[in-house]
Amino acid sequence: MQLTYVLTELGSGLRRNLSMTVAVVVTLFVSLTLVGLGLLLNAQADKAEQFWGDRLQVTVFLCTDNSPGAGCIDGRATPEQRADVRRALAASPEVESFRFETSDQAYAKWKDVYSTGEETQQQVFEAIEPDDLAESFWVTLKDPREFSTVTDDVGALGGVSSVRDLRQVLQPIYFWISAFKWGAIGIAGLLLVAALLQVANTIRLAAMARRREIGIMRLVGASSLYIQLPFLLEALVAAVLGIALATGAVAGFLYFVVYRLLRPNSNIVAWVDWNDGVTAVYAIAAVGLALTLVPTLLLTRKYLKV
C-alpha cells in the first residue's frame, strides 16, 4: 500500500470537501461538548447526593403539648413512647446510629444559632421556653435513600409528631441538575444525528466526485481497504478536531467555572473535579470516533461499489 498516495488523496479530499468537513467538525464540537457537560452534570448530581447524604440526618420529632397530628392527641410524648421510638430505631437494619436530643439541648442550640443580640430577638427568646421545643432523635442511615423505611418504622408510633429528611428540601436542586443534564444530553443527541447525516453526505459527495478514479482502481485490482482508507482518514481528521475542540471546552468549563468561580466561593457541596473531566473526555472521544469511523466504514462499502 503506497502511503504517499493515501496522504495525497487525504489532502485532496479535505480541500475538495472543505466546507462539509468544517460543518462536520463544528457539529461534532458542539454536540460532543454538550455530551461532556451532560456527563459532568450527572457526576455533579451524584456528588451532591453523596455529599449531603453523608451529612444529612433523618430527624424524628416527638410530640409537644401543642403538636398537631394523630400521634399527638395525648399531648407531650411520654417516657414509654420515647422508649418505643428508641427500640424501633435500634431494631431497624437501615439505621447506622442515632442520638437523642432533649428540649433543653434543642433550646440551647436554637439560641446559639439564631441569637443576634438584638432587643427584639431577646424578647422572642424570653417568650419561648425549652418545653416549647420538641425532643428529637437524630438518625444516621446506612443508605440515605432508605428514608422511607425509617418513616414506616417510627412515623406511626405514638408520641411521634413528624419525621423529617432534609433531602426533601434539596430535592428541587436535584431536579434542576437532572433537568439540565438531560436537556444537554437531549440536544447533544439531536446534534449527533445531524453530524451523522453530515458524515454520510460528505462520504456520498466525495465518492461521487472520485467515482471514475475508483472504478479504474477496482479494475486494476486495488483492495477495498486501499480505496476506503482516504475516506476513513478524512473522517478521522474531522473526529479528532471535533474531539479536541470539545475537550478544550470541557476543560475550560472546569477551570473557569468550577475551579475559578464555584470552588473558591461555595463549599455547600462537593464539586466535580479533573477526574470527572477526564472521564467525560474519554466518553466524548469514544462517541466522536464511533460516530465518524463506523458510518464511514459502512457507507463506503455502499458508495464505492463499481
CORWOKA-V91011 format. One record per pair of residues at least 12 apart in sequence whose C-alpha atoms are under 6 Angstrom apart, sorted by the first residue. I is the first residue (numbers start at 1). GAP is how many residues later the second one is. If there is no record, write none. Layout:
I,GAP / I,GAP
This chain:
6,224 / 10,220 / 24,171 / 25,213 / 25,217 / 27,168 / 28,214 / 29,213 / 29,216 / 29,217 / 31,157 / 31,160 / 31,161 / 32,214 / 32,252 / 33,213 / 34,150 / 34,154 / 35,150 / 35,153 / 36,244 / 38,143 / 38,146 / 38,147 / 39,241 / 41,140 / 44,228 / 47,223 / 48,221 / 53,91 / 57,82 / 57,83 / 58,80 / 58,81 / 58,106 / 58,107 / 59,78 / 59,79 / 59,104 / 59,105 / 60,76 / 60,77 / 60,103 / 61,75 / 61,100 / 61,101 / 62,72 / 62,73 / 62,74 / 62,97 / 62,98 / 62,99 / 63,13 / 63,14 / 63,96 / 63,97 / 63,98 / 64,12 / 64,70 / 71,87 / 71,88 / 71,89 / 72,87 / 77,82 / 81,78 / 94,47 / 94,48 / 95,46 / 95,47 / 96,44 / 96,45 / 96,46 / 97,43 / 98,40 / 98,41 / 98,42 / 99,38 / 99,39 / 100,36 / 100,37 / 101,34 / 101,35 / 102,33 / 103,27 / 103,28 / 103,30 / 103,31 / 103,32 / 104,26 / 107,23 / 215,91 / 235,57 / 239,49 / 239,50 / 243,42 / 247,34
